[in-house]
Amino acid sequence: MINYEKQLKEMLEQNEEIIHLLSCLSDLDLPFDYYVAAGCVANTVWNQLSGNAIDYGISDIDLVYYDKGNQLSEREFQQILSSMIKSFPYQLDIKNQANVHFWYEEKFGFAIPAYTSINEAIASWPTTATAVGVKMEKNDKMTMYAPYHLDDLFNMRIVPNKVIVTKEIYEYKARKWKAKWPNLVVYDW
């Protein structure tokens, strides 16, 4: 049986910037759940499977957290991390998933209910392959959350996750990724 979790950890360890960010986050001892997630994780795997440079196609790092009490705003979180990481080659896209329902309709054209957890948010993302998050625990052990497992990610399959996403959003993302990683297998809506 293939141990995709072990492979994911080994692949992410090749991206020093992601590992540095995960270590900094671990040092913060945050009072809420968080993950480095989505594209930067999937892109790192696809790059290694495709023989690309480790950072090919990674435009930003998605950092998602769930802070219902809004103890730390996205801007404050950004400032804390910027003071810890002086030179970082990626833009950080930090989103409190407890607040997504407030702006989702304006950005995507339809309302969604409030998420009740970070896991529920990740489980609603557009594809099964990109619905994955990782974090570093205090003991330097990397943990992950992948509600649809890691088979699609490692087999380079783009399968729609229809929990919330529309056909148009899914097809836009699939086209964008297929242009960068031609060996992706994109499933129809």
N, C-alpha and C positions, 0 to 999 in steps of 0.2 A: 504494500500500500504506500502511495506517495505521501510524504509528509510536507504538504504545502505550507503549513505554518513555519516550519523550520526553514524552508526555502525562502519564504518571504522575509524572514528575519535576516538571513544571510544576504539576500539581495539588497535590502534596505541598509545594511551595514556598509555596503559599498558606496553609499551616498553620504559622505561625511557631513554635509550641511544638514540633512534631515536628522542624522544621529545627534549632531550638536544641538539642534533645536529640541529634540526629544529629551536630551539630558538637561537642558536649561529648564524645560517645563517640569521635569521631575524634581528639580531643585526648588521650585517655587512652592511646593506643598499646597496646591490649590484646593479650595474648599468645595469644588464641584468637579463633575466628570468632564473629561475632554478627550479629544483624539486629533492627531494629525491624520488627514483622511483624503479620500477620493482620488482626484487626478494625480497628485504627486506620488501616491503609493502605486496606483495602477501604472502610471507612466514609467516608474522605476523598474517595475517587473517587465513591462513590454520592451523597454530599452534593452534589458539584459537578454531577453529571449530573442530579440531581433538583431543583436550585435551592435546596437547604437551606443553612443556615449551615454554615460549614466544620467546626465542632466538633459539629454535631448528632449525637446518638446515640453519641458516643465516650465510653465510661465509663472506659476505662483504655488504657494503652499496653503492648502486649506487647513485651518485650525478651527475646529468646531468644539463648542462647549455648551453645557446646559446649566444655566444659572438663573433659575426662576425668580429669585429674589433680587436679581440685578446688583449683586454685591460688587461686581467688577464690570464696567462698561467695555465694549469692544475697543473703544479709543484708549481707555486706561490700560487694558490688556496689551494693546499694541505698544504703548509707551514703555511699559515694564519690559517687554521682550526686546524692544529696540535698545534699551539701556544695557541689557545683558549681552546682546548680539550686535556688536558694532558694525561689522561688515558682513552682510548677508546677501547672497546673489539673487534671492527670490523675493518677490512681494509676498507679504503675509496677508491672506484673506481670512480674517478672524470673524466668526459669526456665532452669536449666542443663539442656539437653536430654540431656546425658550421664547424668543421674540420674532421668529421668522414669520409667523402668521400675521404680524402687524404690517409687514411690507410686501408679502408675497403676491397679493392680488395686483398691486400697482406694477410690479415688475413682470409678472407672468400672465396677468389677465384673468385670474380666477383665485378665489379665496380657498384657504386650507384651514383645517382646525388646528388649534395649538398642539404642539407636540408635548407629550408627557414625560419624555426622557430623551437623552442623547441617542440611545439605541433605536427608539422609534423614528427619530429623524433620519439616521443613517439607513434604516430599513426602507425609507421612502425614496431614496435617491434614484436617478433615472435608469441605471443599469445594474444588473447583478454583479458585474465585474468591478464596478467602481464603488459599490456600497461596502466599503471597508475602511476601518480606522485602526491606528496603532498608537500606543503610548509606552513610555518607559516607566516602570515602577521604581521605587526607591532602591531596590536590590539590583538595579540595572537589567532586570528581566523585562523583555519587550512583551507586551500583551496586545492582543488584537480583538476586534469585533468585526465579524463578517457574517451577517445574517443569512446570506445565500451561499456560504462557504467560499472556497477559493478556486474551485474547479474552472469556472468560466474565466476568471482572471488569468490563471496559468495556461489555459488552453486558448487564450486570446479570442474568446467569444464575447461579442457584445449582444447581450440579451436584454430586451426591455423589461423594466420593472414598472408595472402599471399601477402601483399603489397610488401615486399622485400625478406623475408626469404625463404630459400629453404626447401624442404621436409626433407633433411638430418639434417639440423640444428634444425628444429622443432622436429623431432623424437628423436634426441639426448637429447634436453632439456626435452621433455615429459617423456622419460625413466628415466632421472635423478630425476625429481620431483616425479614421480610415486613410485620410490624406497623409497623415504623419506616420502611421504604422500600417502599411499596405497589406500585411499578412493577417490583420485582424479579420475575423469572420463575423460579419454583421447579420444578425437575425432580423427578419421583417417584423414590423409591428404586429 
